[in-house]
Amino acid sequence: MNLTAENYHTTQANEQYLSVSLLKEFETCEHRALAIQNGEYQKEPTTAMVVGSYLHAAFESDDEFNLFKAQNEQKIWTKGKKKKRAEFEQADRMIETLKNDPFVMFTLEGEKEVIYTGELYGEPFKIKVDNINHQEQSFADLKTTAELRKRVYSDFYGTYVPWVFGYGYILQMLAYREIIAQNTDYFYDPYIVAVTKENPPDKAVLTINENHLENERERLKLLIERYSRVKAGAETKRCEKCDYCRQTKVLTD
């Protein structure tokens, strides 16, 4: 299947290609992840997800940003369109914070929303890169967070870790780098452009060293191997916490 911006998120594409977002879903709840991949369940976009898409669209192009705002008017504006909702006013401050910083904008130079496919541990894999700069041999992903020093609990590490580890962003950068290398023959340098939801927002360009990437390699390998077993017929594990597990729960005693 030839992936495009129009079909990248379709059920057909998800059935043919594994992705970082599906892997992170799989790590949270195998049962729900498989239902999402098969088109049997669709997650309702939260306000945070819409705000994240709003932020990304602002750095893709003016046309994409205007189109996104037109398609999401009811979510962005209050009734009567008198003012933007507080979350989007904050997003505008975050956008302004990033756009006013020359180093951030330098890091975000390059092609936008580039799609690549490849293979990781025997599974067809797809990625969509926020920004890729072939001249600098680098790529960058835009992320939001409550604060730069935020730590979250990780089941994989069994302790509190920096948010970029806990939310699987280093795992994402590793997978992206591997697939980009399969398509370009070069290992590009990964960067995370982080902006906070504070007022005023904080910001940082985060480099990811080789040790951090290698620490996530085993996690990536284990997740894909487990996914392969489930795809081959192994029973999925239910988390019994998410909305889909509650929806499909059947009592036996």
N, C-alpha and C positions, 0 to 999 in steps of 0.2 A: 504494500500500500504506500503510495506516494503522499507524504504528509504535507499539509499546507496550514496556513493560519486558520482557515475555515473548518478543516476537519480534524485538527490536532486533538481537540478535547472530546471527540465523538466516541460513542460506545465501540464502533468498529475499530477506531485507532487504539483504544484501550485494550481491546481483545487481542490485537496483534502485537502491541508493544508495551513493555513494562516501563514505568517512569518513577522518578523520585517521589512524587506526590503519592502515587499508588503504594510504593514501598513503605512510606511513612504511615499511610492508612493501615497497611498490612501489619506493621509493627504494633499499632494501637489495637486493632481488632481484625483478625483474619476473616472472620465471618462477614463483616460489613465491607471490607476491602474487595472481597470476591463478588459481592452483590453489586458494588459500584462498577467494577470492571465488566460485569455481565449485563449492565444496564437495568438491573432489577431494583436498584435503589439510587436515588439522587439526593445529595446533600443540599439542603436549603442554604443559600449563601448568607452568612452572618454579616452584620454591619461592619465588623472588622475586616472581613474578606472584601467587601465592596470598597471600603476605604483603601485597602491595599491595592486593588485594581485601579482605583482612581489615581493613586500616587504613581503607579507604574505607567499609566496612560499619559500622564503629564510629561514623562521623560521619553516617551516613544516618538510622538510627533504632535504638532498642533491639531492636525486633522483627526488623529486618533483620540486625543483628549476631548475635542469638541464633540465627536461622535459618542464617546462614552458618557459625557455629561447629558447629551440629548436622550440617550437610551435609559438613563437612570435618574431622570428628573425627580420622580416621586421620592426616591431614597435620599437624594442630595438636599432637596429644599423642604422647608416646612410648608404646611398647608397655606395656600394662597401665594406661595413663592415669594414671601416677604424677606426671608433670609435663609442662608444655608443652615443646615443642622450643625450642632456643635462639633460633631466628629469631623465634618468636612471643612469647617472653618479651621480646625486644628490641622487637618491635612494640608490646607493652603499655606499655613505657617511652615509646615515641614517642607513643602515644595520650595517655598521662598528661601528657607534656610539653606537648602542644598544648591539651588540655582545661583545664589549669591556667593558661593564659594568656588573660586577658580580651580582649586585642586580637585574638588569633587567632580566638577564638570569635565576636567581633563580625564579623570578616571572613568567617566561615563561616556567618553568619546568612542565612536565605532558603530558597527551595524547593530540594529535593534531587533529583538525577538527572533533570533536566528534558530532555525530548526535543524537538528542533526539526528541521525539514527545510527545505531551500531549494535554491539552485542557485549553483554557483561555476564560472565560465568554461565554462558550457554543460553541466555535469554535475550531476545530482541529488545532493544532499549531505545527510548526516544527522549530527547531533551529540547528545551526551548530556552535559549540563553538571552538574558535581558540585554546585555551589551557585550560585543566581542570586537576586539581591536587586533586585526591580523598583523598590522605593521609593528605593534608593540608586543605581539604574541601574548595577549592577556585577555581576560574576560572578567566581567563584574556583575554582581547581582545586588539589587536594591532590597534592603530589609528594614522593617520597622520594629521597634522594641520599646518597652516602657522606659527603660533607662539603660545606659551602656554597660553598667556593672551588674545588671540583673543576673541572678543565678536561679536555676530551676532544677527540680529533682529529675534524675535520669534513671529509669529502670535498668538500662544497659550498663551504665557505670556504677549503679548502686549508691549514688551519692549526689549531692548538689554540684552542678557544673555550670560554667558560663552558658548563657542562653544560646549562643551559636552552636554549641554541642548538643544541648538539651533538646532543641527544636529540629535537630537533624540537618542544620545548614552546612556543617563541615562535610557530612556525608554527601550532601548534594553537590558541593564543590568537587569532591573526589570523583563522583560519577560523571559530572560534566567534563572534568578534565580528561578522563579516560575516553569518553566518546568523542570529544573534540580532537584528541590525539589520533583516534582511528580515522578521522576525516581529513586531518591536516598533516599528519606525520610529525607533529610537534606537541610537546607538553606545555600548554599555555599557563601563565601565572594567574591564579585566582584571587579576586578581591571581593570583599563585601563592603558595600557602602551602606552604613547604618545611620538611621535617623530616629530620634526618640519622640515619644508622644508627650513630652514635657512641654511646658510653656514658660520661657521660650524653648524650642527644641534643641537638643544636643546632637552632635554628628561626629562620625569618624569613618575613616577608610581603613578597613582591617585587612592586613595581610595574613596569609595562612601558610605556615611553614610545613616542610615535608613531614616532620614528626607528627603533627596534628592530622595530616591527611592519612598517614600510614596507620595511626591509631583507629581510624574509622574503617580501614579496609576490611578487617575481620568482621565488623558489624555488617558491612555491605554484603560480603560473601555469604554470611550466615542467613541474612534476610532473603537473598535471591535463591539460595539453595532450598530454604524452607518453602518459599513461594513455588519453586519448581515441583516440589513434592505434592503440594496442595493441588497444583494444576494437573498433576498426573493422577489425582484421585484420592489423596490423603484427606482425611476429615479436617475441616477448618476448626480452629479454636475460637470459641465465643468469649468475649470479654465480660458479658453480662452486665455491662455498665452503660454502653452507648445506646443511642436512640433506636438503632436498628435491632440490637439484641432485645431490647424491651418490646419492640414491635413484633418480633417473631418468636417470642418466648412461649414455650409450651410446657405446662407443668406435668410432671410424671409421678409426683407423690405429694 
